[in-house]
């Protein structure tokens, strides 16, 4: 486990209607679901409350890019949300490629016997778990944090 930075992390799966939140233990053994936050003006505040409760080393925010690796309208939305979170929480934010996290989450929920309709409330949490687990596994395997750090533009608060 060389190079793994010990500490809790929060995984954030930003969607247009809901935001999935997951966390991991300080040793990064397992990512677990925390909450689905409705996407509203209060969402950043609620996630800031969760950050205050769990005191994470960093926030890992999924960046939805298309299968060709290109930005989409959802990519810009996730970046803007990540910037708002970084400013509200004062915690480091890393952006992680989450191309297949929602697909993987749907597959896992289907495999556990849930239908698309019965998993609607938890699929965002499951996607956050997938992206956070990927991030901690990547750091453990490579010794480097996954994704890219979000640099807040101090000129444009």
C-alpha positions as CSV (number, residue, x, y, z in Angstrom):
1,X,0.0,0.0,0.0
2,X,2.8,2.4,-0.8
3,X,1.9,6.0,-1.4
4,X,-1.7,5.8,-0.3
5,X,-2.7,8.9,1.6
6,X,-4.6,7.8,4.7
7,X,-7.9,9.6,5.2
8,X,-11.6,9.5,4.6
9,X,-12.8,10.6,1.1
10,X,-16.2,11.6,-0.1
11,X,-17.3,10.5,-3.6
12,X,-19.7,12.7,-5.4
13,X,-21.7,11.6,-8.5
14,X,-23.3,14.8,-9.9
15,X,-26.5,14.3,-11.8
16,X,-29.1,16.8,-13.1
17,X,-31.8,15.6,-10.7
18,X,-29.9,13.9,-7.8
19,X,-26.3,13.8,-6.4
20,X,-25.0,10.5,-5.0
21,X,-22.6,10.7,-2.1
22,X,-20.4,7.9,-0.8
23,X,-17.5,7.7,1.6
24,X,-14.6,5.5,2.4
25,X,-12.9,4.6,5.7
26,X,-9.5,6.2,6.5
27,X,-7.6,3.2,5.2
28,X,-9.5,3.2,1.9
29,X,-10.6,-0.4,2.3
30,X,-14.2,0.1,1.2
31,X,-16.4,2.8,-0.3
32,X,-20.0,2.8,1.1
33,X,-23.1,4.8,0.2
34,X,-24.0,7.8,2.3
35,X,-26.9,9.7,0.8
36,X,-28.7,10.8,-2.3
37,X,-29.0,14.6,-2.3
38,X,-31.7,16.2,-4.4
39,X,-30.2,18.6,-7.0
40,X,-31.4,22.0,-5.8
41,X,-30.0,25.3,-4.5
42,X,-29.5,23.6,-1.2
43,X,-27.3,20.7,-2.6
44,X,-23.9,22.3,-2.1
45,X,-24.9,23.2,1.5
46,X,-26.0,19.7,2.3
47,X,-22.8,18.2,0.9
48,X,-20.8,20.8,2.9
49,X,-22.6,19.5,6.0
50,X,-21.6,15.9,5.2
51,X,-18.1,17.1,4.6
52,X,-18.1,18.7,8.1
53,X,-19.4,15.5,9.6
54,X,-17.0,13.1,7.9
55,X,-13.9,15.5,7.7
56,X,-12.6,14.1,4.4
57,X,-9.1,14.5,3.1
58,X,-10.7,15.3,-0.3
59,X,-13.8,15.3,-2.3
60,X,-13.7,13.0,-5.4
61,X,-16.2,14.3,-8.0
62,X,-17.1,12.3,-11.0
63,X,-16.5,14.0,-14.4
64,X,-19.0,12.7,-17.0
65,X,-17.2,12.7,-20.3
66,X,-18.3,10.8,-23.4
67,X,-16.9,7.5,-24.5
68,X,-14.5,9.3,-26.8
69,X,-13.1,11.2,-23.9
70,X,-14.6,14.5,-24.8
71,X,-16.4,17.0,-22.6
72,X,-20.2,17.2,-22.7
73,X,-22.8,19.6,-21.3
74,X,-22.8,17.4,-18.2
75,X,-19.1,17.7,-17.9
76,X,-19.3,21.5,-17.6
77,X,-22.2,21.2,-15.1
78,X,-20.1,18.7,-12.9
79,X,-17.1,21.1,-13.1
80,X,-19.2,24.1,-12.0
81,X,-20.7,22.0,-9.1
82,X,-17.2,20.8,-8.1
83,X,-16.0,24.4,-8.0
84,X,-19.0,25.5,-5.8
85,X,-18.3,22.5,-3.5
86,X,-14.6,23.4,-3.3
87,X,-15.4,27.0,-2.4
88,X,-18.1,26.0,0.2
89,X,-16.1,23.2,1.9
90,X,-12.6,24.5,1.7
91,X,-11.5,20.9,1.0
92,X,-9.4,19.7,-1.9
93,X,-11.4,18.4,-4.9
94,X,-10.2,15.8,-7.4
95,X,-12.1,15.3,-10.7
96,X,-12.3,11.6,-11.7
97,X,-13.3,10.2,-15.1
98,X,-16.6,8.5,-14.4
99,X,-17.6,7.3,-17.9
100,X,-19.0,4.0,-16.8
101,X,-19.8,4.4,-13.1
102,X,-23.6,4.8,-13.6
103,X,-23.7,1.8,-16.0
104,X,-21.7,-0.3,-13.5
105,X,-24.0,0.8,-10.7
106,X,-27.1,-0.2,-12.7
107,X,-25.6,-3.6,-13.5
108,X,-24.7,-4.2,-9.8
109,X,-28.2,-3.2,-8.7
110,X,-29.8,-5.4,-11.3
111,X,-27.5,-8.3,-10.3
112,X,-28.8,-7.8,-6.7
113,X,-32.4,-8.2,-7.9
114,X,-33.4,-4.6,-8.0
115,X,-35.4,-3.2,-11.0
116,X,-34.6,0.1,-12.6
117,X,-37.7,1.6,-10.9
118,X,-36.8,0.3,-7.4
119,X,-33.2,1.4,-7.7
120,X,-33.9,5.0,-8.8
121,X,-33.3,6.4,-5.3
122,X,-30.0,4.5,-4.7
123,X,-28.4,4.3,-8.2
124,X,-26.7,7.7,-7.6
125,X,-25.2,6.5,-4.3
126,X,-24.1,3.3,-6.0
127,X,-22.5,5.3,-8.8
128,X,-20.7,7.4,-6.2
129,X,-19.5,4.2,-4.6
130,X,-18.1,2.9,-7.9
131,X,-16.2,6.1,-8.7
132,X,-14.8,6.5,-5.2
133,X,-13.8,2.8,-5.1
134,X,-12.0,3.3,-8.4
135,X,-10.2,6.3,-7.1
136,X,-8.9,4.6,-3.9
137,X,-8.0,1.4,-5.8
138,X,-6.1,3.5,-8.4
139,X,-4.1,5.4,-5.7
140,X,-3.3,2.1,-3.9
141,X,-2.1,0.5,-7.2
142,X,-0.1,3.4,-8.6
143,X,0.9,5.4,-5.5
144,X,-0.7,8.5,-7.1
145,X,-4.1,10.0,-6.5
146,X,-6.6,9.3,-9.3
147,X,-7.9,12.1,-11.5
148,X,-6.8,15.7,-11.6
149,X,-7.0,18.3,-8.8
150,X,-9.5,21.1,-9.2
151,X,-7.7,24.4,-9.2
152,X,-10.0,27.2,-8.1
153,X,-9.7,30.4,-9.9
154,X,-9.0,33.0,-7.2
155,X,-9.8,35.8,-9.6
156,X,-13.4,34.5,-10.1
157,X,-14.9,33.5,-6.7
